[in-house]
């Protein structure tokens, strides 16, 4: 049911976007007959979207523990606030419908107390008197939710197994990647040590040639060749240092990803415990009713 509500809300927002885009493209005003003709279909859309938003929020608070994808999609559809804001600014709607204010941010479905803070958006038409409901119940939603929970109950072990397998697979992949990076770092350290030793030998050779101040073309050629090799090894050493730094960064990133994956696995375990606790509470409530 939640998927169907979100689909309907998405379709309504696309319709509103199309109407407003055509209104802007034709340069029509909301105070002209042509503009009002284009805006009139949005009146029932505003009425329907307020109910779709309200029912979606109520269901999301009941199903938030597993429907991460629904929460992300609801956040994308929260652009309903932009549509309402623009509609309130148009003179045409001010005389025919009272558009409710929505919060700046979508409800936090992970916080149970947010449900008590939530206020139902109410659209008021001229001549209608609205009285705020003190207690709002939706037994048909509760029945749908109970049915969904019964259907999900036998699937919970499989869902948890899949989540655990994915988490373990991620940990194994990251551990393997970390081992490869550490092996590359060991090889790089060995190359650096060899380069440092060769560098020092060449430096000593160049210093010895300079100190001896050997006369002759052969000695000069040898000194120049040694200096050239020394310069080349310096460049090679710089490249090795840069490569070593890059490998250190990759190693740190792999360690961070491994830690994050382990944290996600812990979160999955906590989510499973919360689901089991919530199911147990529902069973206890039914036994006491």
N, C-alpha and C positions, 0 to 999 in steps of 0.2 A: 504493500500500500504506500509506503514512504516513497518508493521509486516512482509510482504513478503520480503522486502529488508533486514531486520535484519535476517530473516530465511536464506536467500541466503548467506549473509555474514558469518553467523554462520557455514553453511555447507562448505563454502570455507575454513574457518580457520581450521575446523576439517580435511579436506582433506590435507591441508598443514602440519598440525601436524602429520598426518599419514605418509606422504611422508618423512618428515625429520626424524621421528622416525625410519623408516625402513632404511633410509640412514645411520643413526648412528649405528643401530644394525648390519648392514653388513659391517661397517667400510669403506664404499665407499667414495671416494673423488670427489669433484666437477670437478676436472681436468681430471678424468679418464672417458673412454667411458661408463662404467657401472654407474658411478655417474651422468653423464650428461643425460643418458637415463632416470634415475629416476627423475631428476630435470626438464626436459623439460616440463612436464604437468603443472608446476608451472608458466610458462610464461603467458599463457592466464589467469591463476588464478590471477596473480598480476594485469593484465590489468582490469579484471572484478571487483576485490575487490576495486580498486581505485575508479571506478565509483559507486559501491555500497556504499562505505564510503561517497563519495561526496553527492550523492542523499539522503542518510539517514540523513546527517547533515542538508541539506537544509530543509527537511521535519520536522526534529525535532525542528528547530527554529520556524517553523510555528505552530507546535502542542504542544509545551512544556507545555502550561498552564494546560493541563489536563492529559497528558500521562506520569505520574510519572514512571509507570512500564517500558515504553519504554526507558526513560532516564537511569534507572538502568541497563537495558539489554544492552544498547549501551555502557555504561561504562565497562561492562563485556567483550564486544566484542572489546574493544579498544586495546586488546592484538595484534591486527593487526600491531601495531607499532613494537612489538617484532619480528614478522614474517618478516617485511620489513627490520629491522635492521640486522637480520641474513642473509637474502638473499643478502643484499648489501655487506656483508663481503665475499661472495663466488665468486671465480674467474670466474666461469661459467656465472653468471648473469652480471658481469661487462662488458662483451664483447657483450651481446645480448640485454640488456634492461637497461634503466636508471630508478631506483626505487626512488620515491619521499620520502622526509623526512616528517614525521608527527609530530605534536607537542607532547611534553612530557605528557600533560594532555588533556583530551577530552574537547571540547568546553563547555562553561558555557551557557546552553540553557536558563537559567533564566535571563541572562543579554542581553538585546537587542543589545547593542553596540558590543557584541562579534561577531555578524554576519558580521559586517563591517570589523572586524579583521581577519575573516576566509579566508584562502587561499585554493583554489582547488588543491588537489594533482594530479600531472600530470605525467603519465608514458610515457617516450619517447623511441621509438624504433630506432635502427640505420638507418640513412638516412632520418629520419623525422625531419622537422623543426617545432618547437612549438612556437607560438606567444600567449602571455598571453592575455586573453580576458579582456577588460576594464570593460564591463558591462555584467554580466551573468544573463540571464533570463531563466526560465523554465515554460512556460505557461501551459504545460501539468500538472505540479505539482500544479500550482495555480488552475487549473480547478478541479483537484482531491480534493484539500483542500476545495474549495468552496462547492463541493458536500458533502464532509464530514461534513462541518459546517451546511449545510441545514439538513442533516440527524440527527445531534446531537441537533439541536435547540429544537425540541419538547421533547427531552429526558432530557434537562437541569433541568427542575423543579423536575423530579423524581430523577435524580442524586443528586441534592442538598438536597432533602428530605431525601434520604438514608444517605448522609454524616452527615446531622444534627442529624438524629436519632442515628447513630452510636456514634457521639460525645456526645450526651445527655446520651446515655446508659453508656458510659465510665465514664462520670461525676457522674452519679447516683451510679454506682458500687464503684467508688473510695470514694464517700461521705459515702456510707454505710460501707465500710471497715474502713474508718477513724473513724466513730462513734463507731464501735465495738472495735477498738484499744483504743479509749479514755475511753470506759467503762472498758476495761481490766486494763487500767492504774489507774482508780479510785479504782478498787478493789485491785490492787497491792499496791496503796498508803495506803489503809486502813489496809491491812495485815502488811505493814511495820510499821505503827504506833502502832499496837497491839504488834508486835514483839519488838519494842523499849521499850514499857512500861513493858512488861514481862522481858525483858533483864535488865532494870533498877531495877525492884523489886528483881530479883535474885542477882544482883550485891550487892544491899543493904543487902540482907539476908546473903550472903557470907561474906561481910565485918563485919556484926554484929557478926557472928559466930567466925570469926577470932579475933575480938576485945575482945569478952567475954572469948576466950581461954578456952572453955568448956572442962573439963576433962571427959574422959570416951569413951568407944567404941561407944556408941549410938550417942554421939555428933559428933565424927569423921565420923561415917557413914553418918550422916545427912549432914555434911559439904561436904564430898566427893560426895554425891548424888547431892547436890545443885551445886557443881562445875561442875559435869558432865552435869547436865541439862543446866547450864549456857554456857558450851562449845558447847552443841548441839544447843542451841538457837543462839549462835554466828554464827555457821555454817549455820543455817537456815536463819539467817539475811543476811549473805553473798550471799546465793543463791537468796534471794529475791531482793537484790540490783542488782545482775547480771541480773535477769529476768526483773527487772524494766528498766535497761539500754537497754536491747534488745527490749523491747516494745517501748521505746523512739525512738530507731533507726527505727523500723517499722513505727511508727507514722510519723517521719520525711520523710521517703520514700513515704508514702501514700500522705502526703501533697505535696511533689514534683511532684508525678505522677498526682495529681489532678490539680496542676498548669499547668503542661505540657499539660494535656488534654484540659484545658480551652484555652491555647494558640493555640493548634491545631484547636479548634473550631473557634477562631478568624481568624486564617489563612484561614480556609475554607470560611468564610464570605468574606474576602478580595479577595480570588481567584474568588468567584462568581462575585464580583463587577468588577474585572479586565476583566472577560469573557464578562460581559454585556457591558463594555466600549469598548472592542475590537470589539465585534459584531456591536455596534453602529457606530464605526469608519469605519468598512468595508461597512456598508450600506451607510454611508455618502460619502465614496469614490466612490461607484458605482453610486450614484445619480449625482455626479459631473463629472463622465466620459462621 
